[in-house]
Amino acid sequence: MSRLKRLSDLSEAAPSIQPKDPDLVDDGSSGVFSGFESDEEQDKDSVELELEKAVFGDEIGFHEHLKQHSTTEDGLIDTTAYRGTLRGNAEDEIQDNIQDIADADLFILDSGPSTKARPSPHSDPDAGAISDESEAVWHDSDDDRIVVSLQANPRLRKLRSYEDEDLINGRQYTKRLRQQFEHLNPVPLWVVQSRAKKSPHDKGNQNFTASCDSGSDSPSESEMSVDSDELSAPPLAKLLQQPGAFLSPEISTSRGKRKLRPEVIDIQRTKDVGAAQPSAITSLEFHPSHPLLISSGPASTISMHHVSPRPTNPNPLLTSLHIKSTPLATTVFQPPNGSKILFAGRRRYFHSWDLASGRINKISRLYGRQDEQKSMERFKISSCGRWMGLVGSRRKGGGLINVLDAQTFQWVAEVRVESNGGVADFGWWGDGEGMTLVGKGGEAVEWDGRQKRIVGRWVDEGTVGITVVAMGGRGSGAKDLGGDRWVAVGSSSGVVNVYDRKNWSSGKVPPSPKPNRAFDQLTTATSHLAFSTDGQLMVMASRWKRDALRLVHLPSCTVYRNWPTSSTPLGQITALAFSPRSEMLAVANEQGKIRLWEIRA
């Protein structure tokens, strides 16, 4: 300001210059100056020199100004002294300004929450925020000069820190967009684990591990800890990351001494398993040793959920696998440790998913059995994990089952039943060393895999059009017939016959046994039968009528009257499964929802 004032004074004091030189040319008429006659440079007077020095400076002043600053070893100017001078002047000015202020006005007593100061559009409120990312090595200076309005665009209002906030600079806008993206798309667990390996003593990573162990919310794959009285398993990070987690059971599979009473059952609905899937769920199964549940259907997608009905993040989705153009009909864990998942649709091939390595193998043909096995959609794995049974597609001369080695998938044997219409269904014995095969006409055979021959034949009583068969009550039946006490046979009329095999034996199977009980509560075709692992419960259902499900107590063979009720949200049932410890019942329906109930003693 002082320099401008000085220039103004000099301009006012400068006299007007008149062309008195004889070299100047005057036309004599207008008195207008028309230029110099010669090109010689004119000398500058004292006033012009002083103006030029004030505006542009001179060489002598430039060198004197350089001498006031010291230089470093690299030849660079050291501005420390200059900065100190400026800082000292600023402090002196502040001291002068606060001399007239009362002492009480220099301090403030924090007596409670106060209104947050609203930052200016050029301030950076996120500068002090804690970030896991390292600081950027370069910033675009143009970002600080850009001003973005959060009120003008309705899509940007979600980025506001408070309701009336409007203008922010470009750097703030970039940070808030990044924060919004990370909020909608959390960091995957494998990224966090990779960072934890690089810095194992990092505090943030330790907090994340603790949150996983305590069942807190986490991106897409967390909350593996559950109560010790319920199903228990290692944290999800350990379960999915370590291959050995699927090879050695980490939960107790021993059944407690609980006994269910007949007629009335204590059952409680828990949180549903995941959101509704895009299609009906046709296959549902629990992992044999971990609280995992897999489901699949015509949408060609396998979903794996962690069964943990906690209120923070109940039954989270662990992972999913999509198989292009393959509507799935059957998806199972391979016993006894569940280290593989086998799945198939109405195709000439099936897949094996190795959970330890993540490798997926495609088994495309059975050499020498192509005509008999045109589709591999219906199969079951024995409880010992050694055998795999495929329902053959050929019906001429009855039905057949192709038995494969579950490890090599090589053909081992063939089991036939003389029945019109082919095979209705089959079930492996409890020890996995044989099977019970039932034809649609009611004929049944007992096949021993150790002897590779049929050891018994019998006919279901009073039913025509068999649809499904199930085995249960392991350990309390005939040992030479797998140890299963109960065999249930469902029909197209909805009648379910339950037979007691306790007095049966190999070679002494009654040809026309009498059922212990015939259940006629279902009025449409029976589509699903399942026994609990402890053999105390049997569930029967029909997918052709809404809420068509009944729960039966064994060995009394009585139907529970208090569940399900008319308000139980079952829908049209397409799949069901008991947990390995018989404490949970999962029911899937046509809408793609999986309901979960806890069975209490």
C-alpha distance (Angstrom), angle and dihedral (degrees) to the residues before:
residue distance angle dihedral
M1 . . .
S2 3.82 . .
R3 3.83 90.7 .
L4 3.82 92.4 52.3
K5 3.80 91.2 49.2
R6 3.75 90.7 51.0
L7 3.79 92.0 50.6
S8 3.79 89.8 50.9
D9 3.81 92.1 52.3
L10 3.75 91.7 48.6
S11 3.77 91.4 50.6
E12 3.79 92.2 52.3
A13 3.80 92.4 47.0
A14 3.78 95.0 49.5
P15 3.87 112.1 101.5
S16 3.73 121.4 -128.5
I17 3.78 111.5 -96.4
Q18 3.82 116.2 -128.3
P19 3.77 122.4 -166.4
K20 3.84 102.8 -113.7
D21 3.77 96.4 150.6
P22 3.78 113.9 112.1
D23 3.76 89.4 -134.3
L24 3.75 90.3 68.3
V25 3.76 113.5 100.8
D26 3.79 119.9 -134.6
D27 3.75 120.9 -173.6
G28 3.83 89.2 -151.4
S29 3.73 95.7 -134.6
S30 3.78 110.5 67.7
G31 3.80 99.9 23.0
V32 3.76 88.8 -134.8
F33 3.80 118.7 147.6
S34 3.80 108.1 -116.8
G35 3.83 101.2 -175.7
F36 3.78 140.9 -91.7
E37 3.72 120.3 -47.7
S38 3.84 93.2 -144.7
D39 3.84 132.0 45.1
E40 3.83 96.1 -132.7
E41 3.86 115.0 131.5
Q42 3.79 112.1 -109.8
D43 3.79 121.9 -132.4
K44 3.81 116.8 -107.9
D45 3.76 117.8 -121.3
S46 3.81 124.6 -135.4
V47 3.80 94.9 -96.6
E48 3.82 93.0 53.9
L49 3.79 92.1 46.9
E50 3.80 91.5 51.3
L51 3.81 91.3 50.3
E52 3.81 92.0 49.1
K53 3.82 91.7 49.4
A54 3.80 92.3 49.4
V55 3.79 92.3 50.9
F56 3.81 104.8 35.2
G57 3.79 103.8 15.0
D58 3.80 124.8 -136.6
E59 3.79 137.8 -99.7
I60 3.78 95.2 -104.5
G61 3.80 93.3 53.5
F62 3.81 91.1 48.0
H63 3.80 93.2 55.5
E64 3.81 92.3 45.1
H65 3.80 89.6 52.3
L66 3.81 91.2 52.3
K67 3.80 91.5 52.4
Q68 3.81 89.9 59.9
H69 3.82 90.4 66.9
S70 3.80 127.0 66.3
T71 3.81 122.9 -137.3
T72 3.81 130.9 -133.3
E73 3.78 127.9 -128.1
D74 3.80 89.7 -92.1
G75 3.79 91.7 56.3
L76 3.81 93.2 -106.8
I77 3.77 122.3 135.7
D78 3.81 113.6 -101.8
T79 3.78 107.2 -137.6
T80 3.81 96.0 178.9
A81 3.75 93.7 103.9
Y82 3.77 91.8 46.4
R83 3.81 91.5 50.4
G84 3.77 90.4 48.3
T85 3.78 89.8 53.5
L86 3.77 91.7 51.1
R87 3.81 91.4 46.5
G88 3.77 91.2 49.8
N89 3.79 92.2 49.3
A90 3.79 90.4 49.0
E91 3.80 91.8 50.3
D92 3.78 91.2 48.7
E93 3.78 90.0 50.8
I94 3.86 91.2 49.9
Q95 3.80 90.5 49.5
D96 3.78 90.1 51.7
N97 3.79 91.9 49.3
I98 3.82 96.8 50.8
Q99 3.79 96.9 46.2
D100 3.80 91.2 89.2
I101 3.85 94.4 46.5
A102 3.82 119.7 99.9
D103 3.80 117.7 -115.5
A104 3.82 91.8 -122.0
D105 3.80 89.4 59.7
L106 3.80 93.5 54.8
F107 3.85 94.5 67.7
I108 3.82 136.7 46.1
L109 3.80 128.7 -154.1
D110 3.83 113.4 -135.4
S111 3.81 102.5 -141.5
G112 3.81 99.5 160.0
P113 3.76 146.5 -30.0
S114 3.75 113.1 -30.6
T115 3.74 133.7 -164.2
K116 3.76 111.7 -84.2
A117 3.78 113.5 -113.6
R118 3.72 110.4 -112.9
P119 3.79 111.6 -126.7
S120 3.76 122.9 -129.3
P121 3.78 118.3 -109.5
H122 3.81 89.9 -103.8
S123 3.81 95.8 50.2
D124 3.79 123.4 93.7
P125 3.83 111.5 -133.2
D126 3.79 91.5 175.1
A127 3.80 93.7 57.2
G128 3.78 93.3 97.1
A129 3.79 96.4 42.4
I130 3.76 117.0 121.9
S131 3.78 110.6 -113.2
D132 3.76 130.3 -175.8
E133 3.79 90.2 -149.7
S134 3.79 120.8 86.2
E135 3.79 117.2 -108.7
A136 3.79 115.2 -87.9
V137 3.80 115.1 -101.6
W138 3.81 92.9 -141.6
H139 3.78 136.8 27.9
D140 3.77 127.4 -165.9
S141 3.79 107.9 -120.0
D142 3.80 90.2 -150.8
D143 3.82 89.3 68.1
D144 3.82 90.1 70.0
R145 3.80 91.4 55.2
I146 3.81 95.7 49.5
V147 3.81 116.4 94.0
V148 3.82 118.8 -159.1
S149 3.81 123.4 -166.5
L150 3.80 114.5 -140.4
Q151 3.79 93.8 -172.9
A152 3.80 98.2 52.9
N153 3.82 95.1 60.1
P154 3.84 114.4 52.0
R155 3.82 90.6 -154.8
L156 3.82 90.6 61.5
R157 3.79 97.0 51.6
K158 3.78 90.9 89.9
L159 3.82 87.9 67.2
R160 3.81 94.0 63.8
S161 3.80 120.3 114.8
Y162 3.79 92.1 -154.4
E163 3.79 133.7 11.1
D164 3.82 100.0 -100.1
E165 3.78 96.9 42.8
D166 3.78 112.6 123.9
L167 3.81 119.9 152.0
I168 3.79 124.4 50.4
N169 3.78 132.1 161.8
G170 3.78 126.2 -109.9
R171 3.79 95.6 -98.0
Q172 3.79 92.6 53.9
Y173 3.80 89.9 46.4
T174 3.81 91.1 54.1
K175 3.81 92.9 49.2
R176 3.79 93.7 49.1
L177 3.77 92.4 49.0
R178 3.79 88.9 52.6
Q179 3.80 91.6 48.5
Q180 3.81 91.0 50.0
F181 3.80 91.3 50.4
E182 3.82 92.6 49.5
H183 3.80 89.3 48.7
L184 3.81 92.3 54.4
N185 3.84 94.7 37.5
P186 3.82 109.1 35.4
V187 3.76 121.1 -156.8
P188 3.84 110.5 -88.0
L189 3.77 116.5 -110.5
W190 3.80 93.6 -119.7
V191 3.81 89.7 59.6
V192 3.79 91.8 53.0
Q193 3.80 90.6 47.0
S194 3.80 91.1 50.8
R195 3.79 90.4 52.3
A196 3.78 90.4 47.2
K197 3.80 90.7 55.4
K198 3.80 91.2 52.2
S199 3.82 93.0 48.8
P200 3.82 108.0 21.4
H201 3.81 92.5 170.2
D202 3.77 94.1 53.7
K203 3.77 110.8 127.8
G204 3.78 94.7 -141.3
N205 3.78 92.2 54.4
Q206 3.81 91.6 48.8
N207 3.80 89.1 52.5
F208 3.78 90.6 50.2
T209 3.79 92.3 51.3
A210 3.77 90.6 49.4
S211 3.78 91.1 49.9
C212 3.79 91.2 51.8
D213 3.78 91.3 50.3
S214 3.79 91.5 49.4
G215 3.78 94.6 49.7
S216 3.82 98.7 -109.0
D217 3.78 124.1 158.1
S218 3.78 116.7 -81.0
P219 3.78 137.4 162.9
S220 3.79 114.3 -65.1
E221 3.77 96.0 -52.2
S222 3.81 120.1 52.4
E223 3.82 146.3 89.0
M224 3.78 102.6 80.2
S225 3.79 96.9 150.7
V226 3.80 118.1 96.2
D227 3.77 136.5 170.1
S228 3.78 116.7 -67.4
D229 3.80 90.5 -124.3
E230 3.80 90.7 55.9
L231 3.78 131.6 48.6
S232 3.79 110.3 -44.0
A233 3.77 134.0 -165.0
P234 3.79 140.0 154.4
P235 3.81 119.5 -82.9
L236 3.75 115.8 -69.6
A237 3.80 92.6 -113.8
K238 3.79 89.9 58.2
L239 3.79 93.2 41.4
L240 3.80 94.7 54.1
Q241 3.79 98.5 33.7
Q242 3.80 102.7 47.3
P243 3.81 115.9 65.3
G244 3.80 92.0 -156.0
A245 3.79 91.3 64.3
F246 3.80 89.8 79.3
L247 3.78 94.6 45.7
S248 3.80 100.7 57.5
P249 3.82 121.4 42.1
E250 3.79 112.8 -122.4
I251 3.79 98.5 -172.1
S252 3.73 128.5 69.8
T253 3.78 111.7 -100.5
S254 3.79 95.0 -175.0
R255 3.78 112.7 117.5
G256 3.75 117.0 -122.3
K257 3.79 122.3 -128.5
R258 3.76 94.8 -98.9
K259 3.74 121.2 140.7
L260 3.77 125.5 -162.0
R261 3.76 120.1 -142.0
P262 3.81 121.3 -135.6
E263 3.82 129.1 -110.0
V264 3.83 96.0 16.7
I265 3.80 123.8 54.3
D266 3.79 131.8 -173.4
I267 3.79 103.4 -131.8
Q268 3.80 127.3 157.7
R269 3.76 129.3 -167.1
T270 3.81 116.3 -127.2
K271 3.77 133.0 -171.6
D272 3.79 116.9 -51.5
V273 3.78 118.3 -104.8
G274 3.79 106.5 -105.5
A275 3.77 127.3 -47.4
A276 3.77 125.9 -50.9
Q277 3.78 111.4 -69.2
P278 3.81 122.1 -132.7
S279 3.81 94.3 -106.5
A280 3.78 142.1 19.7
I281 3.80 115.3 -66.6
T282 3.79 110.2 -122.1
S283 3.81 99.4 171.4
L284 3.79 129.5 45.3
E285 3.81 129.9 168.4
F286 3.81 141.0 159.3
H287 3.78 123.3 -132.7
P288 3.83 110.9 -104.6
S289 3.82 95.2 -125.9
H290 3.81 109.9 9.9
P291 3.83 131.1 58.4
L292 3.79 93.3 -104.6
L293 3.79 128.8 129.8
I294 3.79 125.8 -165.7
S295 3.78 125.4 -163.1
S296 3.79 135.2 178.3
G297 3.77 142.1 167.4
P298 3.79 145.7 157.6
A299 3.82 90.2 -46.0
S300 3.85 87.0 80.1
T301 3.80 91.8 -126.2
I302 3.81 129.7 121.0
S303 3.81 114.0 -152.3
M304 3.79 123.3 -164.7
H305 3.81 117.6 -161.6
H306 3.77 132.4 -174.8
V307 3.80 108.8 -126.0
S308 3.80 101.7 -134.0
P309 3.82 112.8 127.9
R310 3.79 95.0 -161.0
P311 3.81 117.3 150.4
T312 3.83 95.0 -127.2
N313 3.79 96.7 60.2
P314 3.81 110.1 -10.7
N315 3.80 119.8 -157.6
P316 3.81 97.0 -15.1
L317 3.78 122.8 -156.0
L318 3.80 110.5 -107.5
T319 3.78 101.5 -173.9
S320 3.77 143.0 -33.1
L321 3.78 135.8 -148.8
H322 3.79 125.2 -154.4
I323 3.79 121.2 -157.0
K324 3.77 112.4 -161.3
S325 3.82 116.7 -120.5
T326 3.81 94.6 -10.0
P327 3.82 114.6 115.7
L328 3.79 102.6 -156.8
A329 3.79 122.7 -130.0
T330 3.83 103.0 169.9
T331 3.82 130.7 27.4
V332 3.82 121.6 169.3
F333 3.79 141.7 163.3
Q334 3.78 111.8 -116.4
P335 3.82 110.7 -117.4
P336 2.92 145.8 -98.6
N337 3.83 99.5 28.6
G338 3.80 100.6 9.1
S339 3.80 94.1 -127.3
K340 3.82 91.7 144.4
I341 3.78 136.9 42.3
L342 3.79 118.9 -145.5
F343 3.80 119.0 -162.2
A344 3.79 137.4 169.4
G345 3.79 143.6 168.2
R346 3.76 134.6 -165.5
R347 3.79 92.2 -54.1
R348 3.79 138.3 107.0
Y349 3.79 90.7 -106.8
F350 3.80 141.7 49.0
H351 3.80 134.5 -159.5
S352 3.79 136.6 -125.8
W353 3.81 117.9 -152.6
D354 3.81 113.6 -160.7
L355 3.81 105.5 -152.8
A356 3.81 93.7 -165.4
S357 3.80 96.1 57.6
G358 3.81 100.3 18.6
R359 3.79 91.0 -127.1
I360 3.80 119.5 145.0
N361 3.79 118.1 -154.9
K362 3.77 125.8 -165.2
I363 3.81 119.0 -144.3
S364 3.76 104.5 -161.8
R365 3.81 107.8 173.6
L366 3.77 148.5 15.3
Y367 3.79 106.9 -136.1
G368 3.77 110.9 -126.6
R369 3.84 92.4 7.0
Q370 3.79 102.0 74.4
D371 3.80 94.7 115.4
E372 3.79 93.2 49.1
Q373 3.82 96.0 44.2
K374 3.79 109.3 46.6
S375 3.79 92.8 145.8
M376 3.81 131.0 31.5
E377 3.79 99.1 -168.1
R378 3.83 95.9 113.9
F379 3.78 116.4 59.5
K380 3.81 141.2 131.5
I381 3.80 132.9 -158.7
S382 3.80 121.4 -137.3
S383 3.80 117.2 -114.9
C384 3.82 90.9 -114.6
G385 3.80 90.5 56.2
R386 3.80 94.2 -127.1
W387 3.80 102.1 104.4
M388 3.76 137.9 46.3
G389 3.81 121.7 -162.4
L390 3.82 121.2 -155.0
V391 3.80 121.6 -167.1
G392 3.80 106.2 -127.3
S393 3.77 121.1 -129.4
R394 3.81 95.3 -142.2
R395 3.83 114.5 94.8
K396 3.77 101.9 175.9
G397 3.80 109.2 122.6
G398 3.81 91.7 7.7
G399 3.80 129.7 -58.0
L400 3.78 133.2 -52.3
I401 3.78 143.0 -159.1
N402 3.81 121.6 -146.6
V403 3.80 111.0 -146.0
L404 3.81 116.7 -151.6
D405 3.78 134.1 -174.7
A406 3.81 102.8 -103.7
Q407 3.81 92.4 -144.8
T408 3.80 101.9 46.5
F409 3.83 98.0 19.3
Q410 3.77 90.8 -134.1
W411 3.79 120.5 148.2
V412 3.82 112.6 -98.9
A413 3.80 110.2 166.5
E414 3.79 146.8 -17.4
V415 3.82 127.8 -127.7
R416 3.82 120.2 -161.6
V417 3.78 133.4 -169.3
E418 3.79 125.0 -165.8
S419 3.77 102.1 -130.2
N420 3.78 136.1 131.1
G421 3.80 110.4 -111.6
G422 3.79 96.7 23.0
V423 3.79 129.7 -106.7
A424 3.79 117.7 -8.4
D425 3.80 97.4 -175.0
F426 3.80 143.3 -44.9
G427 3.78 138.3 -151.1
W428 3.81 132.3 -155.5
W429 3.79 119.1 -124.2
G430 3.76 118.6 -106.4
D431 3.81 93.9 -102.1
G432 3.81 91.8 44.5
E433 3.80 94.3 -123.5
G434 3.80 97.0 112.4
M435 3.77 145.9 4.2
T436 3.80 144.6 -131.3
L437 3.79 111.6 -130.8
V438 3.81 122.3 -165.6
G439 3.81 127.4 -169.3
K440 3.77 125.7 -147.9
G441 3.78 90.7 -107.7
G442 3.83 92.7 60.8
E443 3.83 99.0 -98.8
A444 3.81 114.9 136.7
V445 3.82 132.9 -170.7
E446 3.80 133.6 -166.9
W447 3.83 111.7 -140.7
D448 3.81 122.6 -166.3
G449 3.80 112.2 -152.0
R450 3.79 93.4 -163.0
Q451 3.79 91.8 59.1
K452 3.81 94.5 30.3
R453 3.80 91.3 -135.1
I454 3.81 143.3 95.4
V455 3.81 112.7 -91.5
G456 3.81 99.9 -178.5
R457 3.80 145.2 13.8
W458 3.79 129.6 -160.8
V459 3.81 140.8 160.3
D460 3.78 127.2 -126.6
E461 3.79 112.4 -118.7
G462 3.79 122.0 -112.5
T463 3.76 99.4 -18.8
V464 3.76 130.6 115.6
G465 3.76 123.6 -171.0
I466 3.81 104.0 31.3
T467 3.81 112.4 -151.9
V468 3.82 108.7 173.2
V469 3.82 142.6 6.8
A470 3.82 132.2 -165.2
M471 3.82 137.5 -175.5
G472 3.82 126.5 -145.5
G473 3.78 148.3 154.6
R474 3.79 96.4 68.1
G475 3.79 116.2 -157.5
S476 3.80 98.7 20.7
G477 3.81 99.7 77.0
A478 3.79 137.1 68.1
K479 3.80 109.7 -45.1
D480 3.79 94.7 -148.3
L481 3.84 88.1 56.3
G482 3.79 95.4 51.1
G483 3.80 98.6 -84.0
D484 3.82 96.3 -90.1
R485 3.76 115.1 141.1
W486 3.79 99.5 -169.2
V487 3.79 134.0 51.5
A488 3.82 119.7 179.7
V489 3.80 124.5 -163.8
G490 3.81 122.3 -164.7
S491 3.80 125.9 -161.7
S492 3.78 141.0 -161.5
S493 3.82 90.0 -102.5
G494 3.81 92.0 60.3
V495 3.83 94.9 -110.5
V496 3.81 114.6 135.3
N497 3.82 119.8 -160.6
V498 3.79 118.5 -158.5
Y499 3.83 117.4 -160.2
D500 3.80 127.5 -164.4
R501 3.83 109.6 -136.3
K502 3.79 95.5 -177.3
N503 3.80 93.2 110.7
W504 3.80 96.2 38.9
S505 3.79 122.3 102.8
S506 3.76 139.4 175.8
G507 3.80 109.2 -69.8
K508 3.81 91.8 8.5
V509 3.78 102.5 77.0
P510 3.82 111.8 141.4
P511 3.82 109.8 -117.7
S512 3.82 93.6 -141.1
P513 3.79 108.4 23.8
K514 3.80 122.8 -173.3
P515 3.81 115.6 -122.5
N516 3.79 118.0 -123.2
R517 3.77 89.3 -136.0
A518 3.80 137.6 -1.0
F519 3.81 112.0 -150.3
D520 3.79 116.3 -153.8
Q521 3.82 99.9 172.6
L522 3.82 91.9 112.3
T523 3.80 115.4 75.7
T524 3.81 97.7 -170.6
A525 3.79 132.1 53.7
T526 3.79 115.1 -58.4
S527 3.81 109.4 -116.3
H528 3.81 103.7 168.2
L529 3.80 135.9 38.0
A530 3.79 125.8 170.7
F531 3.81 137.8 166.2
S532 3.77 125.6 -150.1
T533 3.79 116.4 -115.8
D534 3.81 93.5 -110.7
G535 3.84 90.8 50.7
Q536 3.82 95.5 -124.0
L537 3.80 97.5 110.0
M538 3.77 137.3 46.9
V539 3.79 124.2 -174.0
M540 3.81 123.3 -160.6
A541 3.79 125.6 -174.3
S542 3.79 144.4 168.5
R543 3.77 124.2 -145.3
W544 3.79 93.0 -158.2
K545 3.80 95.4 74.3
R546 3.77 131.8 44.4
D547 3.84 117.0 -103.1
A548 3.83 91.0 0.5
L549 3.81 100.2 156.1
R550 3.80 134.0 119.8
L551 3.79 132.3 -174.2
V552 3.82 119.3 -144.4
H553 3.80 129.0 -161.1
L554 3.80 119.4 -138.2
P555 2.99 140.2 -116.5
S556 3.82 89.3 12.0
C557 3.83 90.4 55.4
T558 3.81 92.1 -142.4
V559 3.79 126.3 144.8
Y560 3.80 116.4 -124.7
R561 3.79 109.6 -114.5
N562 3.81 99.6 -163.8
W563 3.82 97.5 56.6
P564 2.92 136.8 84.6
T565 3.79 99.6 24.2
S566 3.78 130.5 -170.3
S567 3.81 89.5 -94.1
T568 3.81 96.3 50.4
P569 3.85 105.9 117.9
L570 3.79 101.1 -131.8
G571 3.79 104.5 131.8
Q572 3.79 120.9 -176.3
I573 3.78 102.3 -21.7
T574 3.80 117.2 -134.3
A575 3.83 102.2 164.5
L576 3.81 141.0 6.7
A577 3.80 138.8 -179.6
F578 3.81 142.2 178.6
S579 3.80 121.8 -133.8
P580 3.84 117.3 -112.4
R581 3.82 91.9 -102.9
S582 3.82 94.1 43.4
E583 3.80 91.3 -118.3
M584 3.79 98.2 115.4
L585 3.78 136.2 45.2
A586 3.81 119.2 -160.5
V587 3.81 120.0 -163.6
A588 3.83 124.0 -173.7
N589 3.79 124.8 -164.6
E590 3.78 143.0 -164.7
Q591 3.81 92.3 -89.6
G592 3.82 91.7 63.8
K593 3.82 95.0 -108.0
I594 3.79 125.5 134.8
R595 3.81 115.3 -149.8
L596 3.78 119.2 -162.1
W597 3.81 128.4 -156.8
E598 3.78 129.8 -174.2
I599 3.80 115.5 -138.3
R600 3.80 112.2 -147.4
A601 3.76 128.2 -165.8
